[in-house]
Amino acid sequence: MRRLLGFSFLFLSFFLGCQTLSPSTSASSVKEWIGEYRRLNQESPSAETCEGFKKLLQKDFELRSFAALRGSKHCGELLLTEEPEPWMKEEWTQVQLELAEKNKDPKILVPLLLEKSLYNLRREEKVQLVQRALDLAQKNKFEKDEIQKIQDRLFLLAPRLQKNYDLKDSLKVAKDFRQAREFPEAQKINLKVLNSNKSSVHQQMAAFEELIRIEKLLHHKEEHIKKLKLYDKFLDRRISKKKFRKLKNLLVRKKKNNEITLVRALWTLGKRSEAEKILHRRIKEKTKSFSYATHYWLLGRIEEEKKNLDESLKWLRLSIKEVQDSSELEGQARWFLAWNLYKAKNYEEAIDVLTWFEESESAEEFSKARALYWKSVSLQKLEKADPAKKQFERLVEIDPLGYYGLLARRELNLPLVKPQPQNQNSHSYFFRRKLRKVFQPDWVDWMTQMKEKESLKNYMAEVTETYAKQPDQDDEVWLVLLQSYAKAGEYLGLFQKLYDLSPETRDRLLEIHPELLFPTPYENEIQAAAKSNGIEPELIYSIIRQESAFNEEARSPADAFGLMQLLPKVARQIGKDIGISVKHYTDLFDPKINIPLGARLIAQQRKRFKGEFISSVASYNASDAAIRGWKEHRSRPIPTEFIEEIPYEETKAYVRLIIRNFSFYHLLLSSQDEALFPETLLASNDSSTAH
């Protein structure tokens, strides 16, 4: 394989390095070079454009190797002789591949196809490349060992393409069929593993868990519950058998986890009584060395839904007592204990429980902010206005970019203020000198103007990876690097690098540059979609920011795709209404398809919930039936309280984050320098005053 992959670089014809601009090179000459480069790139290949690229290669410009890159296609020959910079390799491989396609020489084409398959592409693309390489190798009678290596690579990427496989590979094959959304075949193979006498108990458990997962992906709720119950019986039978004695701890742990999943599924489907029976039956067993903390916690939540607050408090206290260490469950149990005390109007005790989060070293920053907000509201309820005000002011300081920090601003009637534009030329000579030891800032501007997005993304990844290893890092250098990510449109990389910084540094940078956290790409598509659907562009931005972090090729575990994370079935239904065809789920990776479909879905949900923001946003993450159930059983007159009542943690977090995102986008997209909290976000069909 290594020999095949390295083979391609032997076919380059001459090398031009990236030399430094001479002192005589002016900004106007750079502008002229880039302008000509873009013009030639837009033209169809011809002798004239080939000559134009060759002339650009002779000019004194640091990035003139791009003329060799793009000129190769126009000239029909490679214009580089040695291996390029690492961050340009991917683009060079593509150019070589395009030229090799014309020459149709399999000895060149096969290694190039394999080389391209090693880059950061979607798995489906990798499979297609390797499949083609294999077809060419077999057709042209390559050596057997070379064919075998290519075949091994293909089956590693896509086990489902194997015609013959043994039992031990069956689970990999089945998983691959599931990932390819070929569910019937995946189910067939998993059932075969499950029913085979030759399968180990580990293989049978893995097959059962895959079958359960498939039913969930298919949204077959009743069948999902049925499979969970069958798995429970399967585990029970093996726990009781002596031959599985050595695996008893594993089997018991699997049973507990499956049981909790079953209880949640039943509860979600409205089968609350059945869920309670399972929990009570398990608790009555009083098995030694078995923690019932999660069972107690679930009973506390169920009793809370039934509005039996005293019973809920009892079970939550038992859960806290049962927790064996400072786990996530302890924080959840303490939070819901405090929340139920608040709902019972026992504000003094609620404050005492909430104070634990301030003092706990294990509590996350989010949990601390949430506790401080509701502690402040509890103080208000006790008519302790001054202490409440001080706590709100403290919350604004410690959570400047968070949901609860925004709610504290709202209570204090403090607007978000748009930061004043920073003068990027204010850096000293010494700073610019330091910066150029890390990377070339001009290259970012030039590659952006040249529309060389892929090379720019790879260049930034290489630079930041190298700089992150240096011991004497400079926060100001990181700011320029982060801004360069934004210029490159590489938002996933930007967000990742941003959160690698210390919280203090990150908050300081974002206070001055919130656009790093709330970018605004796809402006034309989003403005058009917002206008045609009668919704705010900041809402579309908010949802994309949360759903995909602006990753066009995002794919969720639930098989939602693209910027706005659409399910293929839903996308096709909407597409029929607005004249957009979705032939394959990969079509949803196209922003021009994804954004209009997602915007229409948002508009439909807003209409369905009569314009109510919280419910319509929640419905983008959860089912309409679930939301109607929450409004029936968990309705609160104060919208911020209703948000806390949402039983799905994922949906609750989602609503909070969309409100957070919307507030900042509302400011950044506004022509005004400041903006108060948008009250429409907490508007309710209820006439009660919002908190």
Phi, psi and omega per residue, in radians:
M1 nan -0.802 -3.103
R2 -1.074 -0.689 3.136
R3 -1.122 -0.675 3.133
L4 -1.161 -0.737 -3.054
L5 -1.241 -0.596 -3.130
G6 -1.396 -0.233 -3.027
F7 -1.076 -0.599 -2.968
S8 -1.129 -0.578 -3.034
F9 -1.280 -0.123 3.086
L10 -1.316 -0.150 -3.028
F11 -1.849 0.338 3.067
L12 -1.484 2.644 -2.983
S13 -1.822 -0.626 2.957
F14 -2.784 2.757 -2.964
F15 -1.984 2.366 3.008
L16 -2.187 1.998 -3.115
G17 -1.391 2.884 3.096
C18 -1.483 1.668 -3.113
Q19 -1.505 2.791 -3.130
T20 -1.334 2.527 3.081
L21 -1.055 2.393 3.071
S22 -1.325 2.757 -3.127
P23 -0.988 -0.431 -3.098
S24 -1.397 -0.220 -3.116
T25 -1.243 2.200 -3.062
S26 -1.854 2.889 3.093
A27 -1.061 -0.610 -3.125
S28 -1.174 -0.638 3.128
S29 -1.224 -0.599 3.062
V30 -1.119 -0.791 3.132
K31 -1.055 -0.723 3.139
E32 -1.134 -0.741 -3.133
W33 -1.081 -0.835 -3.112
I34 -1.144 -0.692 3.120
G35 -1.067 -0.777 3.115
E36 -1.174 -0.670 3.122
Y37 -1.063 -0.793 -3.130
R38 -1.176 -0.656 3.131
R39 -1.107 -0.811 -3.130
L40 -1.119 -0.647 -3.133
N41 -1.113 -0.500 -3.113
Q42 -1.457 -0.237 -3.114
E43 -1.479 2.732 3.022
S44 -1.306 2.561 -3.134
P45 -0.976 2.376 3.110
S46 -2.806 3.015 3.102
A47 -1.098 -0.602 -3.121
E48 -1.180 -0.793 -3.128
T49 -1.207 -0.602 3.091
C50 -1.049 -0.804 3.134
E51 -1.118 -0.627 3.121
G52 -1.102 -0.764 3.113
F53 -1.150 -0.664 3.128
K54 -1.130 -0.613 3.081
K55 -1.166 -0.694 3.100
L56 -1.085 -0.588 3.134
L57 -1.127 -0.444 -3.099
Q58 -1.477 -0.195 -3.090
K59 -1.503 2.674 -3.051
D60 -1.442 1.610 -3.118
F61 -2.536 2.333 -3.024
E62 -1.007 -0.580 -3.074
L63 -1.857 0.514 -3.074
R64 -1.202 -0.251 3.095
S65 -1.108 -0.325 3.042
F66 -1.147 -0.507 3.082
A67 -1.154 -0.618 3.054
A68 -1.185 -0.681 -3.138
L69 -1.059 -0.973 -3.080
R70 -1.404 -0.520 3.137
G71 -1.174 -0.448 -3.131
S72 -1.011 -0.713 -3.141
K73 -1.148 -0.671 -3.095
H74 -1.309 -0.511 -3.106
C75 -1.623 -0.250 -3.132
G76 1.310 0.276 3.102
E77 -2.615 2.693 -3.126
L78 -1.334 2.411 -3.106
L79 -1.950 0.554 3.116
L80 -2.556 2.411 -3.029
T81 -1.873 -0.400 -3.109
E82 -2.060 2.881 -3.128
E83 -1.032 2.272 -3.074
P84 -1.318 3.128 3.036
E85 -0.965 2.561 -3.107
P86 -0.950 -0.652 -3.092
W87 -1.335 -0.108 3.079
M88 -1.836 -0.083 -3.033
K89 -1.016 -0.756 -3.075
E90 -1.069 -0.759 3.132
E91 -1.174 -0.672 3.130
W92 -1.150 -0.659 3.105
T93 -1.060 -0.720 -3.141
Q94 -1.125 -0.728 3.116
V95 -1.113 -0.795 3.095
Q96 -1.021 -0.702 -3.114
L97 -1.127 -0.739 -3.139
E98 -1.105 -0.700 3.119
L99 -1.227 -0.677 3.137
A100 -1.140 -0.547 3.104
E101 -1.071 -0.650 3.140
K102 -1.241 -0.676 -3.118
N103 -1.360 -0.418 3.086
K104 0.976 0.654 3.079
D105 -1.661 1.914 -3.075
P106 -1.077 -0.505 3.140
K107 -1.144 -0.456 3.072
I108 -1.642 -0.722 -3.018
L109 -1.166 -0.755 -3.084
V110 -1.050 -0.914 3.133
P111 -1.083 -0.549 3.109
L112 -1.205 -0.712 3.080
L113 -1.062 -0.737 3.125
L114 -1.177 -0.693 3.135
E115 -1.098 -0.779 3.137
K116 -1.101 -0.570 -3.114
S117 -1.170 -0.245 3.136
L118 -1.475 -0.198 -3.114
Y119 -1.410 3.034 -3.043
N120 -1.373 1.349 3.134
L121 -1.985 2.924 3.010
R122 -1.101 2.580 -3.086
R123 -1.003 -0.666 -3.135
E124 -1.066 -0.682 3.117
E125 -1.172 -0.724 3.107
K126 -1.041 -0.768 -3.128
V127 -1.072 -0.781 -3.138
Q128 -1.065 -0.716 3.139
L129 -1.127 -0.814 -3.111
V130 -1.222 -0.638 3.095
Q131 -1.061 -0.739 3.133
R132 -1.178 -0.706 3.098
A133 -1.048 -0.725 3.133
L134 -1.139 -0.773 3.127
D135 -1.029 -0.764 3.132
L136 -1.161 -0.729 -3.128
A137 -1.113 -0.724 3.135
Q138 -1.223 -0.746 -3.126
K139 -1.110 -0.626 -3.093
N140 -1.730 0.251 2.993
K141 0.954 0.964 3.023
F142 -1.152 2.926 3.071
E143 -1.024 2.564 -3.084
K144 -1.025 -0.702 -3.115
D145 -1.175 -0.588 3.085
E146 -1.180 -0.767 3.110
I147 -1.079 -0.715 -3.119
Q148 -1.108 -0.706 3.128
K149 -1.128 -0.694 3.115
I150 -1.176 -0.731 3.125
Q151 -1.105 -0.710 3.094
D152 -1.065 -0.717 3.115
R153 -1.100 -0.746 -3.136
L154 -1.106 -0.806 -3.087
F155 -1.246 -0.430 3.040
L156 -1.206 -0.695 3.113
L157 -1.299 -0.704 -3.043
A158 -2.429 1.410 -3.131
P159 -0.980 -0.443 -3.092
R160 -1.151 -0.289 -3.119
L161 -1.411 -0.127 3.069
Q162 -1.209 2.319 3.085
K163 -1.427 -0.602 -3.132
N164 -2.202 2.232 3.111
Y165 -2.626 2.678 -3.109
D166 -1.654 -3.127 -3.042
L167 -1.041 -0.703 -3.068
K168 -1.154 -0.391 3.104
D169 -1.652 -0.107 -3.061
S170 -1.042 -0.708 -3.112
L171 -1.152 -0.659 3.075
K172 -1.117 -0.739 3.132
V173 -1.110 -0.803 -3.134
A174 -1.079 -0.741 3.123
K175 -1.079 -0.691 3.135
D176 -1.144 -0.705 3.072
F177 -1.097 -0.685 3.114
R178 -1.128 -0.749 3.129
Q179 -1.150 -0.509 3.081
A180 -1.467 0.074 3.129
R181 1.112 0.464 3.022
E182 -1.703 1.257 -2.944
F183 -1.144 -0.734 -3.134
P184 -0.993 -0.747 -3.141
E185 -1.169 -0.684 3.105
A186 -1.092 -0.747 3.128
Q187 -1.112 -0.739 -3.123
K188 -1.031 -0.797 -3.098
I189 -1.213 -0.734 3.129
N190 -1.096 -0.677 3.097
L191 -1.138 -0.639 3.112
K192 -1.120 -0.739 3.096
V193 -1.113 -0.772 -3.096
L194 -1.072 -0.669 -3.044
N195 -1.643 -0.014 -3.111
S196 -1.407 2.360 3.069
N197 -1.207 -0.330 -3.104
K198 -1.512 -0.183 -3.116
S199 -1.317 2.437 3.031
S200 -1.345 2.883 3.128
V201 -1.123 -0.563 3.092
H202 -1.121 -0.741 3.118
Q203 -1.155 -0.695 3.123
Q204 -1.128 -0.721 3.109
M205 -1.121 -0.741 3.115
A206 -1.081 -0.713 3.124
A207 -1.137 -0.752 3.128
F208 -1.066 -0.773 -3.127
E209 -1.135 -0.598 3.062
E210 -1.169 -0.727 3.110
L211 -1.084 -0.687 3.092
I212 -1.116 -0.772 -3.121
R213 -1.104 -0.698 3.142
I214 -1.085 -0.757 3.126
E215 -1.076 -0.640 3.104
K216 -1.178 -0.744 3.113
L217 -1.093 -0.598 3.132
L218 -1.418 -0.050 -3.116
H219 1.047 0.542 3.046
H220 -1.548 1.471 -2.948
K221 -1.145 -0.766 3.134
E222 -1.161 -0.726 3.139
E223 -1.189 -0.588 3.083
H224 -1.073 -0.792 3.111
I225 -1.141 -0.708 3.121
K226 -1.035 -0.784 3.139
K227 -1.135 -0.671 3.102
L228 -1.083 -0.710 3.121
K229 -1.172 -0.714 3.111
L230 -1.114 -0.686 3.118
Y231 -1.134 -0.664 3.108
D232 -1.046 -0.788 3.123
K233 -1.156 -0.704 3.099
F234 -0.988 -0.810 -3.128
L235 -1.190 -0.702 3.122
D236 -1.008 -0.775 -3.104
R237 -1.093 -0.663 -3.110
R238 -1.383 -0.541 3.066
I239 -1.090 -0.609 -3.065
S240 -1.416 -0.189 -3.086
K241 -1.615 2.418 -3.093
K242 -1.129 -0.592 -3.064
K243 -1.177 -0.249 3.095
F244 -1.831 0.349 -3.062
R245 -1.026 -0.704 -3.128
K246 -1.162 -0.383 -3.126
L247 -1.732 0.125 -3.001
K248 -1.010 -0.772 -3.128
N249 -1.056 -0.753 3.106
L250 -1.114 -0.793 -3.114
L251 -1.112 -0.712 3.110
V252 -1.121 -0.724 3.115
R253 -1.122 -0.734 3.090
K254 -1.076 -0.745 -3.127
K255 -1.107 -0.757 3.139
K256 -1.057 -0.840 -3.128
N257 -1.100 -0.740 3.123
N258 -1.127 -0.695 3.137
E259 -1.081 -0.763 3.110
I260 -1.115 -0.727 3.096
T261 -1.089 -0.722 3.117
L262 -1.099 -0.784 3.127
V263 -1.041 -0.794 3.133
R264 -1.090 -0.733 -3.127
A265 -1.128 -0.764 3.117
L266 -1.105 -0.787 -3.131
W267 -1.076 -0.771 3.134
T268 -1.077 -0.630 -3.100
L269 -1.446 0.088 3.106
G270 1.517 0.159 3.131
K271 -1.714 1.056 -3.014
R272 -1.144 -0.727 -3.110
S273 -1.065 -0.735 3.125
E274 -1.128 -0.683 3.106
A275 -1.093 -0.747 3.129
E276 -1.091 -0.726 -3.128
K277 -1.040 -0.724 3.127
I278 -1.090 -0.777 -3.117
L279 -1.132 -0.811 -3.124
H280 -1.142 -0.667 3.122
R281 -1.097 -0.734 3.134
R282 -1.143 -0.746 -3.102
I283 -1.125 -0.633 -3.135
K284 -1.140 -0.415 -3.124
E285 -1.162 -0.555 3.110
K286 0.887 0.861 3.122
T287 -1.210 2.316 3.126
K288 -1.201 2.688 3.129
S289 1.019 0.406 3.128
F290 -2.095 2.114 -3.138
S291 -1.468 2.235 3.115
Y292 -1.758 0.253 -3.053
A293 -0.976 -0.774 -3.127
T294 -1.182 -0.673 3.120
H295 -1.107 -0.787 3.100
Y296 -1.069 -0.737 -3.115
W297 -1.094 -0.764 3.127
L298 -1.124 -0.717 3.088
L299 -1.098 -0.662 3.076
G300 -1.075 -0.701 3.121
R301 -1.194 -0.695 -3.139
I302 -1.151 -0.777 3.119
E303 -1.118 -0.578 3.071
E304 -1.095 -0.768 3.120
E305 -1.087 -0.621 3.121
K306 -1.352 -0.024 3.134
K307 1.190 0.385 3.022
N308 -1.627 1.351 -2.992
L309 -1.126 -0.652 3.135
D310 -1.082 -0.775 3.100
E311 -1.127 -0.696 3.127
S312 -1.057 -0.809 -3.141
L313 -1.072 -0.658 3.126
K314 -1.062 -0.882 -3.095
W315 -1.165 -0.664 -3.140
L316 -1.166 -0.661 3.081
R317 -1.131 -0.683 3.080
L318 -1.112 -0.674 3.126
S319 -1.082 -0.774 3.127
I320 -1.092 -0.724 -3.141
K321 -1.141 -0.596 -3.060
E322 -1.409 -0.429 -3.112
V323 -1.016 2.299 -3.004
Q324 -1.589 -0.268 3.088
D325 -2.674 -3.132 3.140
S326 -1.371 1.266 -3.084
S327 -1.625 3.046 3.070
E328 -1.041 -0.618 -3.132
L329 -1.090 -0.645 3.116
E330 -1.066 -0.772 3.111
G331 -1.080 -0.713 3.120
Q332 -1.134 -0.771 -3.125
A333 -1.115 -0.745 3.133
R334 -1.150 -0.669 3.131
W335 -1.107 -0.849 -3.103
F336 -1.214 -0.480 3.013
L337 -1.111 -0.836 3.116
A338 -1.081 -0.712 -3.098
W339 -1.144 -0.727 3.127
N340 -1.226 -0.583 3.022
L341 -1.108 -0.698 3.091
Y342 -1.082 -0.807 3.141
K343 -1.142 -0.525 3.091
A344 -1.401 0.063 3.141
K345 1.138 0.396 3.042
N346 -1.630 1.225 -2.976
Y347 -1.183 -0.609 -3.122
E348 -1.089 -0.855 -3.132
E349 -1.205 -0.611 3.084
A350 -1.029 -0.743 3.122
I351 -1.080 -0.719 3.127
D352 -1.054 -0.783 -3.136
V353 -1.178 -0.716 -3.127
L354 -1.134 -0.504 3.134
T355 -1.115 -0.445 3.107
W356 -0.979 -0.650 -3.098
F357 -1.160 -0.630 3.113
E358 -1.134 -0.638 -3.043
E359 -1.573 -0.294 -3.056
S360 -1.372 2.335 3.063
E361 -1.387 -0.386 -3.094
S362 -1.499 -0.297 -3.106
A363 -1.219 2.387 3.133
E364 -1.324 2.835 -3.116
E365 -1.046 -0.673 3.118
F366 -1.061 -0.796 -3.122
S367 -1.099 -0.656 3.103
K368 -1.124 -0.742 -3.136
A369 -1.141 -0.774 3.116
R370 -1.061 -0.791 -3.139
A371 -1.091 -0.707 -3.114
L372 -1.178 -0.657 3.118
Y373 -1.092 -0.881 -3.078
W374 -1.298 -0.397 2.971
K375 -1.142 -0.727 3.121
S376 -1.133 -0.741 3.113
V377 -1.131 -0.675 3.107
S378 -1.090 -0.695 3.074
L379 -1.087 -0.667 3.058
Q380 -1.065 -0.754 3.141
K381 -1.063 -0.561 3.107
L382 -1.492 0.132 3.123
E383 1.069 0.622 3.061
K384 -1.832 1.308 -2.973
A385 -1.106 -0.799 -3.073
D386 -1.155 -0.847 3.067
P387 -1.042 -0.652 3.114
A388 -1.096 -0.762 -3.136
K389 -1.073 -0.736 3.133
K390 -1.110 -0.680 3.126
Q391 -1.195 -0.684 3.087
F392 -1.098 -0.736 3.132
E393 -1.108 -0.684 3.083
R394 -1.111 -0.682 -3.127
L395 -1.155 -0.672 3.090
V396 -1.034 -0.644 -3.129
E397 -1.250 -0.746 -3.037
I398 -1.524 -0.272 -3.124
D399 -2.319 1.017 -3.022
P400 -1.142 -0.426 -3.073
L401 -1.980 0.137 -3.044
G402 -1.790 2.929 3.132
Y403 -1.012 -0.829 -3.077
Y404 -1.269 -0.550 3.024
G405 -1.087 -0.678 3.091
L406 -1.153 -0.723 3.098
L407 -1.102 -0.624 3.093
A408 -1.144 -0.723 3.056
R409 -1.013 -0.714 -3.139
R410 -1.075 -0.765 3.126
E411 -1.109 -0.603 -3.113
L412 -1.560 -0.035 -3.099
N413 1.036 0.639 3.115
L414 -1.697 2.222 3.125
P415 -1.410 2.749 2.878
L416 -1.328 2.411 -3.085
V417 -1.999 2.268 3.122
K418 -1.250 2.188 -3.140
P419 -1.129 2.567 3.124
Q420 -1.257 2.496 3.132
P421 -0.995 2.375 -3.138
Q422 -1.596 2.435 3.117
N423 -1.391 1.843 -3.077
Q424 -1.217 -0.210 3.128
N425 -1.598 0.070 -3.071
S426 -1.396 -0.169 3.133
H427 -1.115 2.465 -3.117
S428 -1.245 2.923 3.079
Y429 -1.024 -0.704 -3.090
F430 -1.179 -0.625 3.104
F431 -1.176 -0.762 3.136
R432 -1.070 -0.624 3.115
R433 -1.170 -0.741 3.098
K434 -1.107 -0.719 -3.110
L435 -1.092 -0.695 -3.092
R436 -1.243 -0.245 3.019
K437 -1.336 -0.347 -3.134
V438 -1.608 -0.889 3.124
F439 -2.831 3.100 -3.102
Q440 -1.832 1.746 -3.108
P441 -1.011 -0.617 -3.141
D442 -1.067 -0.578 -3.118
W443 -1.077 -0.614 3.119
V444 -1.094 -0.825 3.116
D445 -1.097 -0.762 -3.081
W446 -1.179 -0.799 3.132
M447 -1.139 -0.563 3.067
T448 -1.124 -0.806 3.113
Q449 -1.130 -0.590 -3.135
M450 -1.388 -0.141 -3.134
K451 1.078 0.671 3.074
E452 -1.718 1.168 -2.995
K453 -1.123 -0.751 -3.065
E454 -1.159 -0.768 3.114
S455 -1.137 -0.681 3.126
L456 -1.113 -0.745 3.115
K457 -1.057 -0.783 -3.128
N458 -1.183 -0.632 3.104
Y459 -1.108 -0.792 -3.134
M460 -1.145 -0.664 3.126
A461 -1.098 -0.743 3.139
E462 -1.155 -0.744 -3.113
V463 -1.124 -0.859 -3.076
T464 -1.202 -0.600 3.102
E465 -1.117 -0.688 3.117
T466 -1.219 -0.780 -3.087
Y467 -1.168 -0.601 -3.127
A468 -1.097 -0.342 -3.135
K469 -1.561 -0.148 -3.113
Q470 -1.362 2.468 -3.083
P471 -1.293 -0.588 -3.066
D472 -1.821 1.249 -3.108
Q473 -1.441 2.636 -3.083
D474 -2.055 2.240 -3.122
D475 -1.087 -0.598 -3.141
E476 -1.198 -0.591 3.062
V477 -1.149 -0.734 3.110
W478 -1.051 -0.657 3.123
L479 -1.034 -0.813 3.131
V480 -1.119 -0.691 3.118
L481 -1.114 -0.743 3.133
L482 -1.130 -0.716 3.095
Q483 -1.115 -0.567 3.111
S484 -1.194 -0.653 3.038
Y485 -1.024 -0.765 -3.137
A486 -1.098 -0.747 3.105
K487 -1.054 -0.630 -3.138
A488 -1.339 -0.180 -3.091
G489 1.273 0.328 -3.107
E490 -1.719 1.357 -2.970
Y491 -1.345 -0.557 3.074
L492 -1.077 -0.784 3.080
G493 -1.095 -0.710 3.115
L494 -1.045 -0.892 -3.102
F495 -1.120 -0.668 3.139
Q496 -1.130 -0.827 -3.137
K497 -1.156 -0.621 3.135
L498 -1.060 -0.776 -3.100
Y499 -1.425 -0.096 2.999
D500 -1.363 -0.309 3.130
L501 -1.311 2.863 3.076
S502 -1.158 2.607 -3.136
P503 -0.967 -0.664 -3.117
E504 -1.137 -0.824 3.139
T505 -1.129 -0.752 -3.127
R506 -1.058 -0.822 -3.119
D507 -1.121 -0.668 -3.137
R508 -1.144 -0.748 3.134
L509 -1.153 -0.724 -3.084
L510 -1.285 -0.460 3.077
E511 -1.091 -0.603 3.130
I512 -1.595 -0.498 -3.069
H513 -2.290 1.147 3.135
P514 -1.103 -0.352 3.140
E515 -1.109 -0.339 3.064
L516 -1.134 -0.659 -3.132
L517 -1.526 -0.421 -3.087
F518 -2.222 1.233 -3.118
P519 -1.269 2.875 -3.082
T520 -2.307 1.045 3.038
P521 -1.361 -3.128 3.102
Y522 0.944 0.666 -3.020
E523 -1.029 -0.817 -3.100
N524 -1.086 -0.813 -3.118
E525 -1.118 -0.737 -3.079
I526 -1.253 -0.737 3.119
Q527 -1.100 -0.723 -3.141
A528 -1.149 -0.759 -3.130
A529 -1.165 -0.665 3.117
A530 -1.137 -0.770 -3.114
K531 -1.145 -0.764 -3.077
S532 -1.250 -0.354 -3.121
N533 -1.909 0.002 3.086
G534 1.172 0.619 3.099
I535 -2.190 2.910 -3.087
E536 -1.378 2.392 3.071
P537 -1.057 -0.554 3.132
E538 -1.148 -0.450 3.081
L539 -1.246 -0.728 3.105
I540 -1.102 -0.798 3.100
Y541 -1.033 -0.732 -3.096
S542 -1.079 -0.730 -3.113
I543 -1.255 -0.742 3.098
I544 -1.082 -0.760 3.136
R545 -0.976 -0.687 -3.073
Q546 -1.514 -0.632 -3.059
E547 -1.284 -0.770 -2.981
S548 -2.320 -0.078 -3.053
A549 0.940 0.622 3.092
F550 1.141 0.426 3.045
N551 -1.597 1.897 -3.068
E552 -1.049 -0.486 -3.040
E553 -1.849 0.428 3.128
A554 -1.143 2.452 3.061
R555 -2.423 2.158 -3.062
S556 -1.538 2.866 3.050
P557 -1.035 -0.433 3.115
A558 -1.539 0.151 3.131
D559 1.120 0.830 2.923
A560 -1.798 2.561 -2.907
F561 -2.245 2.577 2.951
G562 1.410 -2.976 -3.046
L563 -0.961 -0.759 -3.067
M564 -1.834 0.249 3.011
Q565 0.856 1.158 -3.107
L566 -1.690 2.468 3.005
L567 -1.366 2.377 -3.089
P568 -0.933 -0.749 -3.115
K569 -1.078 -0.795 3.130
V570 -1.140 -0.743 -3.122
A571 -1.071 -0.720 3.137
R572 -1.140 -0.705 3.123
Q573 -1.080 -0.812 3.130
I574 -1.171 -0.702 -3.130
G575 -1.007 -0.641 3.102
K576 -1.092 -0.615 -3.105
D577 -1.283 -0.563 -3.044
I578 -1.998 0.180 3.025
G579 1.327 0.578 3.077
I580 -2.050 2.120 -3.106
S581 -1.494 2.307 3.051
V582 -2.106 1.601 -3.077
K583 -1.408 -0.584 -3.098
H584 -2.472 2.655 -3.076
Y585 -1.061 -0.435 3.115
T586 -1.183 -0.304 3.052
D587 -1.066 -0.449 -3.100
L588 -1.301 -0.093 3.041
F589 -1.411 -0.146 3.140
D590 -1.545 2.035 -3.135
P591 -0.986 -0.564 -3.131
K592 -1.202 -0.321 3.049
I593 -1.718 -0.779 -3.016
N594 -1.171 -0.791 -3.047
I595 -1.148 -0.839 3.104
P596 -1.063 -0.668 3.125
L597 -1.167 -0.771 3.136
G598 -1.131 -0.705 3.122
A599 -1.107 -0.699 3.112
R600 -1.142 -0.672 3.104
L601 -1.086 -0.758 3.101
I602 -1.040 -0.807 -3.116
A603 -1.081 -0.704 3.118
Q604 -1.106 -0.751 -3.130
Q605 -1.185 -0.650 3.114
R606 -1.131 -0.709 3.106
K607 -1.142 -0.720 -3.117
R608 -1.068 -0.607 -3.127
F609 -1.799 0.440 3.008
K610 0.959 0.672 3.043
G611 1.440 -0.019 -3.113
E612 -1.268 2.121 -2.995
F613 -1.146 -0.864 -3.023
I614 -1.049 -0.861 -3.093
S615 -1.173 -0.712 -3.108
S616 -1.180 -0.647 3.091
V617 -1.225 -0.753 3.115
A618 -1.029 -0.617 -3.094
S619 -1.217 -0.271 3.059
Y620 -1.290 -0.303 -3.102
N621 -1.984 -0.410 -3.097
A622 -2.331 2.954 -3.088
S623 -1.317 2.698 3.092
D624 -1.059 -0.665 -3.125
A625 -1.095 -0.725 3.123
A626 -1.088 -0.749 -3.103
I627 -1.166 -0.707 3.084
R628 -1.075 -0.657 3.097
G629 -1.124 -0.714 3.131
W630 -1.135 -0.721 -3.126
K631 -1.159 -0.529 3.127
E632 -1.343 -0.764 -3.011
H633 -1.710 -0.375 -3.007
R634 -2.191 0.290 -3.096
S635 -1.041 2.401 3.075
R636 -2.294 2.517 -3.116
P637 -1.186 -0.389 -3.125
I638 -1.811 2.083 -3.038
P639 -0.968 -0.686 3.133
T640 -1.121 -0.531 3.078
E641 -1.272 -0.667 3.112
F642 -1.093 -0.661 3.114
I643 -1.046 -0.743 3.115
E644 -1.153 -0.390 -3.110
E645 -1.445 -0.216 3.133
I646 -1.047 2.124 -3.021
P647 -1.336 -0.406 3.094
Y648 -1.416 2.010 -3.121
E649 -1.055 -0.690 -3.133
E650 -1.094 -0.769 -3.125
T651 -1.209 -0.695 3.114
K652 -1.062 -0.827 3.109
A653 -1.085 -0.670 -3.138
Y654 -1.067 -0.826 -3.135
V655 -1.081 -0.774 3.130
R656 -1.024 -0.799 -3.067
L657 -1.213 -0.616 3.087
I658 -1.152 -0.692 3.078
I659 -1.089 -0.768 3.093
R660 -1.047 -0.889 -3.118
N661 -1.039 -0.824 -3.102
F662 -1.017 -0.749 -3.102
S663 -1.051 -0.742 -3.133
F664 -1.305 -0.686 3.081
Y665 -1.146 -0.611 3.082
H666 -1.018 -0.699 3.108
L667 -1.241 -0.870 -3.015
L668 -1.183 -0.542 3.133
L669 -1.510 -0.141 -3.106
S670 -1.414 2.683 3.047
S671 -1.446 -0.154 -3.128
Q672 -1.516 2.776 -3.119
D673 -1.485 -0.224 3.123
E674 -2.619 2.809 -3.114
A675 -2.655 2.318 3.017
L676 -1.316 2.904 3.119
F677 -0.996 2.262 -3.129
P678 -1.213 1.862 -3.048
E679 -1.134 -0.375 3.127
T680 -1.091 -0.393 -3.134
L681 -1.180 -0.494 -3.128
L682 -1.954 0.263 3.088
A683 -1.170 2.501 -3.089
S684 -2.267 2.645 3.013
N685 -1.191 -0.265 3.081
D686 -1.389 2.554 -3.073
S687 -1.443 -0.085 -3.102
S688 -1.172 2.696 3.112
T689 -1.262 2.391 3.140
A690 -1.380 2.559 3.043
H691 -1.561 nan nan
